[in-house]
Amino acid sequence: MPRRFPRPLALLCLSLSLAACAGGGEAVRADVPGDAAQRVPEQAMAAEAVAEPAAEAVEDPAGVAVEAPAIDATNAAEPTQAELDFAAIYGNGAQQPGYDPVADPTLPAPASLPESYDPWEPLNRRIHVFNNAVDRYVASPLAHAYVAVVPRPVRLGVRNFFGNLGQPVNALNSLLQGKPGEAGQALARFVMNATLGIGGVLDPASAANLPYSNEDFGQTLGKWGWRRSRYVELPLFGPRTMRDVFGLIGDAPLSPLRQVEDDPPRIFLQGLQLVDVRTQLFAVDSMREGATDDYALVRDAWLQRRNYQIAADEVDHDESLPDYLREDINNPTVPVDAMPVLPGGN
């Protein structure tokens, strides 16, 4: 009669066999001390758990469970190349929590433009609109017609003529500013161009190393200490300051064109001078196109240039200044010669 195993022992053997099959056929003998080849170290299991984290199941809007991609925890804390470049430029403080590069106290102060002294801005803006209308419908069309009709050599002669007429006023103001050398050059330039230059139409003085300069009584008042003056825009005359308004009054008696008593020739010469001045401002028109605030652009640019003219001796060697601030002849304003003369006197 065959020998039978006890029922409990048979059930135990069956359970062990099923467990071995479910584990992939690899029985782990943890109870055998000498079987080290089949034992998995706890450190390796922990490292594997960190390197390959288990995917987390999430549920999409349709209600189906979807396995979410695992996040690599080893690369999450590594800085990007952009962060490394930023830290190399601004230092390790850029990596500190709460760092704000805009409010970094180690950065230099931002550049700031000088504030324009313009307490009469509402009135000045209305006059600016009027001047722009006169320029758009009268001055600019006349200047374009003048350029289209008159040849360039003739226009250059007209410009030399009016520039030479202003040299006596320039000489007097240079002398009042304590610059006798420039005053002598201005007088010598006037005499040479008036004689050898056929009344100033030609410019032999520049070839003789007598430079052109432009000094007026408004600049003289600035040299004497009246530096800060409120901005004002005059009808037809355009940008000025209160200091320059008094300067116009001081230069008017010495204006050569105002000494012409016959009205038709004087009015013709004044009109020709205004048209010539407007042609010199064609380069400025391109700068004003598309400006969001034309009034502020004209005011700030004019004040910046005017302040440079007054302080030219102090910043003469400043190479950071733009070229347009250094060139007097290419940045004209409406001259004092254009002021009307009342009937019956000069």
Phi, psi and omega in degrees: 000122183299152181274130181256140174283149175296146182301316179298322180292324177295320178294323179294319179295320178297320180295319179295324179293316178296323179294321178294321177294319180295332180274014177087014178083008181249108178275125180266118182259079180287342183273358180260114185294326186278352183273069183280338183292332182260004180267132180266124180294147181293327180295320179295322179295321180292318178296320179295326179291327179284317183291325182233080180292149182292141177291144181255132182278131176237168184243125181281173183300336180280354178093007181263133181288127181237139180279119181285146179294143181285146180260128180282106184287341182286329182262354185293327184269356181283132179289150177281171180294324178297320178294322178294319178296319179297319179293327179292329182277313188256000178093177182289344179295341179291339181267356181286147179298137179080012181287133180240107182295336180288323182261024180291119182290345180278347180283151179291159180293143180293154178290142181227136178276148178297140182283135180278133180273097188222068180289343179260030187303315180303315179292318180298323179295322178293319177293326178297321177297318177297314180297322178295323178293317177297319180293319183292321188258347182235296190293312183294315176300320178296320180294319178294321177294322178298317179292323182288331186263317187272129178297155184298317178301324178291318179297322178294322177294321177297318180295319178296322182298310182289327177295324179288330179295334182274358184290326175299318176296322178297318181296316181297316181290327175297321178293320179293335179271005178080031179235075183295330179296314178293326177297317178295321177296320180295317178294319179294323178295318180298314182294316182295315181290326180290333181260292181291333181269015176057062176077012180098359178293322175262166186231067177289342181295324179295322176293335178270017177062038171253097189290153176279138175218163185220106178237137178228176185289334174297319175293323178298317177297324177294321176295328180282357175125350180273078183275312184269120181216141184290144181283141177214138176252120183269146174300130179073326181274340175080211187295136174205178165237169178299327176297320181284335174296315175294329177295322176298319180295323180288328181275341187302317182297337181263004181293124182297319183292333180285350178276351178282118185276335181281122187295311184302312178296321181295316181295322178296314180294320178296318178295320178296322178294320179295319178295320178296319177298321181293326178294330179287345181264008179298325180294331179286332181301321180294330178288330183275345181293130178080006179291136179290330179221093184296323181298312181296323179296312180295316181298309184293320180294319181293317180294322178297316179292319181296320177296325177292320180299322181288321183258026185299324181292332182278332184240028185296332183257016178278104184285349181281349181288140178291160184296326185293342176280342184267340187262109182285320189287338181262007180227065186278163168237170179298120188285164178293336179299337183279354178294134182292151178256128181291145179301138175091003179187171182257000000 
